[in-house]
Structures are given as structure tokens and as C-alpha cells.
């Protein structure tokens, strides 16, 4: 018997709506093999992040080639919070340069691996929504939606960079940091909600995906801060011989935590929807019995 069906757990679920949702979320994580899917997501994200950052820094280098002041402001703003890569750019701002050949290679490699990552997310979300295999979107549709998801994430990152650059240039300090934090949080919630809604063969409504989107955005903000500290600690304690391995370990750890937060938030959405449908079904049965 599954732990979620034990008498004690069932009793607690009946007493508390919060416990019912949490148990449903954790049991869904087990049934849908979301841990395995999170590992696949982190793997493909790891393969995509390096060429993507090469392309991003190349674009910035081409656009800002003659504006060193704005380069430093951008690096000191949003980019510095990216584990490993942000620190590398901060230590060597001159690495922010542009090359069309590098840009083409970076975009091609990033596009291939990133679409695989988003296609993996599509499969993971279908597992969470329990979509039968034969009713899932075909591969071309999955790849098309993966491109849309990639564009949404790219738009979110560009928005964060633009907001950070604006605040840095305006000369605001504490207020500016609050604006960047809140603005990034709002953008992330909207983008994640769109990903949760459209990157699946299911048809969830906006109301179905908002709870998980808020949860994921808050988790990202926390992980961005504390995972950066964790990665910094890992790399600082590593010797010169193992320094590069520590960089990889730190980055994989960060991406793994992001993948877990994403799929756990999707499980939250599904658990809430299942609970609401169970309540509606119970109400219909009781109404029919009374009638």
C-alpha cells in the first residue's frame, strides 16, 4: 500500500486542505517519476547553458562594443547573480566581446540543446497531468512549442537585463534593487505561467497554473541567491587541480535544483486541480443523492 493511502495520512488529508494538497503533490512526484524527469531537464539544460551564454555575451559584446561603462553596469547587475558564469564575467569584463562566427555557432548549439530541454519539459508536464501516451502532442508540435518556450525564457532574461541596466543607469540604490527584484519576480511569474499552460498536451487554464508559477518564481529567486553562495563556496574550497570539476559540479547542482523546483511547482498545480475536481465530483454525488 502506498504511504499516501495509509489510514493516518488519509485522516490528516480529510482534516486539512493544506495537508491534502502537499500529500497529493508529493505522491504525484512519485507516481509521475518527476525525479527522473528533473534529472533529464538538468542534463539538457547543462548542455544548452554554455552555448547560450556564449551567444548572449556575444550579442551584448556586439551591441555594447564601444560602451564599456554600460557593459560593467550590466555585469554588475543581472549577470552577476548567475552562478559560475557571472563570476567569470565579473572578473574579466573584457571577455564581453562580439564575433559573428561565435554568435552563429553559439545560437545553433544552444537552439539544438535548449529545444531538447524544453521538449523534455513538455514530456514531464504531460506526465504530471497524466495525459495518455496516444493523446500527447506529436514530436513536431513538441519542438514548435519548445521554440516558443525558449523565446519566452529569452524574453524574460532580456527584460531582466534591461530593467537592471535601467536601474543601474538611473543611479538608484536600495530602491533600485527593490524595483529590479520585484520587476524580475513579476516577469518570471508571467513567463512561467505561460510555460506551464502551453508547454503541455493538456489544456490547463490560467487559474490552474498561477499557484505553481508563483511558487516557481519565488523558488528561483531564493535559489538564485543561495545557490550562488553555494557554488561560490564550492569553487573557493576547490584546489587548482579540481577547480574546473568544481565549476561543473556547482553548475549542475544549481540546474538540478531549478529543475526540481520547476516540476514540483507543476505538481502543485496538478494536485490543486485534482483536489478541486474531487470536491466538485463529491458535491455532484451529494446533490444527486439529495435530489
N, C-alpha and C positions, 0 to 999 in steps of 0.2 A: 504493500500500500504506500502511495506517495505521502510524503510528510505533510503536504498541504491538505490531505484528506483525513488526517488523524482527528480524533474526537475533540481534543483540546484546541487544535488550530481552527477547526470548524466552528467551535463555540466562540472563540475570540473573533472570528470573522463576522459572525452573526451579531456580536455586540458592538463592534466598531467598524465604521466605514473605512477609516484610515488603514486599519489592520487588513481589512479585506482587499483594499487596493494594493497594499505593499506585498501581501502574500500572492496575489494574482500576478503582480509584476515579477516577483522572484521565481514563481513557478513557471511563468511564461518564459523566462530566461533559460530555465532548464529544458522545457519541452521543445522550444524552438532552436535549441543549440546556438543561442546567441553568443556564447563564449567563443565557439569555433568561428562564427561569422566575424566577431570582433578581431580575432587574430588575422583573418584574411584581409580585413579592411586595413589594419595597421601595416600589413606586409605591402599591399599595393600603394598605400599612402607613402610608405617609406621609399618605394621605388620612384614615386612621382615627385616628391618634395624637392629633390636636388635639381633636376632639370627645370622644375617650375620656378625655383628661386633663381636659377641662372637666367631664365627668361625675364623674370621680374626685375632683377637688378640690372640686366642689360637694357631693358626698356627705360628704367629710371636713369641709367647712365646716358642713353641717347637723348632723352628729354632734358636732363639736367646737367649736361656735359660742361656747360660754362657757368654753372651756378653752384659753386662749392658750398656756399652758405646754406642754401636750401637742401642740398644733399645731407649736410650734417644735421639739419633740423629734422629731416625725415628719419634718419638713422637713430637720432636721439629720441624720436617719438615712437611710432608704432613698431618699427622693425626691431628695436632693442628688446622687445618682450618675446621674440621668437627664440626658443632655446637653441643653443649652439650657433646657429647661423647669425642671429642678431649680434651675439658677442663678437663673432669673427668680423662682421662689417664694422662694428663699433671700434675695434682695434685697428682696422685698416680701411678707413673711408675711401681711400684711393682705389680700392677694388671695385667701386661702383663706377664702371665704365661701360661703354657700348660697343657692340660689334654685331653687324647684321648676320654674319655667318653663325656666331654663337647664338643669336636670338632665334634663328630658324631651327637650329639643332635642338635648342632647349625647348622650344614650343612643340616640336614634333615628338620628342621623347616624353615631355610632360603630358601631352594630349593622349598618347597611347596608354601610358600607365595610369593617368588620372581617370580616363574613361573606364578602365578595368576596375578601378577602385569604386567608382560610382555604380557600375554595373553590379559589383559585389554588394554594395549598399542596397540596391534595388532588390536583389535576391533576399538579403537579410530582412528587409521590411516586409516582403511578401511572406517570409516565414513567420514573422511576428503577427501579421494579420491573418495567418492561416489560410492563404489562398491556395487552392488545389493546383498541382503542377500543370495540368492541362488548361487551366484558366488564366495562366500567367501571361504577361506580355511576351511576344517573340523577341529574339535577340536583336533584330534591327531597331525595334521600338525601345528596348532597354538601352541600347547605345545612344539613340537620339535623346532620350531622357537624361542619360549620363552627361551628354554635352550641355543640356540645359542646366543640370545641377552644377556642372563645372563653371558655367557662365555666372550662375547665381553666387557661388562662393567667390569667384573672381571679383564680381561687383561689390561684394561685402568687404573684401580686402582693400579694394581701391577706395571705397568710401571711408574706411578707417584711416587709410593713409592720408587721404585728402583732408579729413577732419583734423587729424593730428598735425598736419602741416599748417593748416589754417590757424589752429590754436597756438602753435609754436611761433608763427609769424606775428600773431596779434600781441604777443608779449604777456598774455595772461599766465598765471602760475597755478595756484591751487584751484581757482575757479575753472581754469582751462583744463586741468586734469580731470575735474569732475565732468565737464562737458564731454571730453573725449571718452571717458568711461561709460557715461550714460548713453551717449550717442552710439558708441560701438555696441552696447548691450541691446539697444532698440533695433539697430540694423541686423544684428545677429539673430534676434528673436524672429524678425520678419523673414529672413532668409531661411532659417532652419525650419520654420513653419511651412514655407513653400516646398522645401526639400521633402519634409515628412508627408506632405499632401500629394505631390506629383511624382515622386520617385518610387512609385509602387503600383502594382496592378490593382490594388484596392482603390476604393473611392471615398476616402475619409473627408469629412467636411472641415472647414476652418476651425469650428468649435472642437472637433475631435483632436486636432494637432496642437492647439495652443498650449495646453499644460506641458507637454513634452518639449515644445520649443522653448518655453521659458526655463524649464529645468535644464535643458542642454546649454542654453546661453549662459546661465548662471554658472553651471559647471565649467564651461570653457573659460569664463573669466577667472574662476578660482584656480583652475589648472594652469592657466597662462602665467599666473603669479607664482604659485607654489612649485609647479613643475619646473619653471625656470630656475628657481632656487635649488631644486633637487639636482637638475642637470649641472648647474654650476658647481655644486658640491662634489658631484661625481668626477667632473673633469679636473677640478682643483686637486683632488686627492690622488689622481692618477699620475703615474710616473711618465717620463718622456717616452719610454718604450711602449706603454699601453695607452698613451694619450688618445690615439686615433680610435682604438677599440672603445674607450670610454665615451668618446663623442657619439659613436654609433649606438652604444648601449643607452646613453641618455636620450637620444632622439627617438629610438624605438620605444623606450619606456613612455615618453610623452605621447607619441602617436597611439600607443596601446591604450593609455588612459582616456584619450579623446574618443577612440572607437568604443570603449566600454560605456562612457558617458552618453554617447550618441544612441547606441542600441538600448541602453537601459531607459533612456528617455522615451524612445519609441515603444518600449514595453509598457511604460507608464500610460501612454496614450491608449494602447490596446486594452490594458487592464481596466481603465476607466470606461471605455466603450462597452466592454463585456459586462461590467457591473451594471451600467445603465440599461443595457438590453435585458439582463436578468431581472432587474426590478420592473421594467415595463412588461415583461412576459408574466411575472408573478401578479402584477396588477390586473392584467387582462384575464388571467385564470380566475382570480378572486372576483372580478366584476362579472364574469360568466357564471360563476357559482352562485353569486347573489341574485343575478337576473333569473 
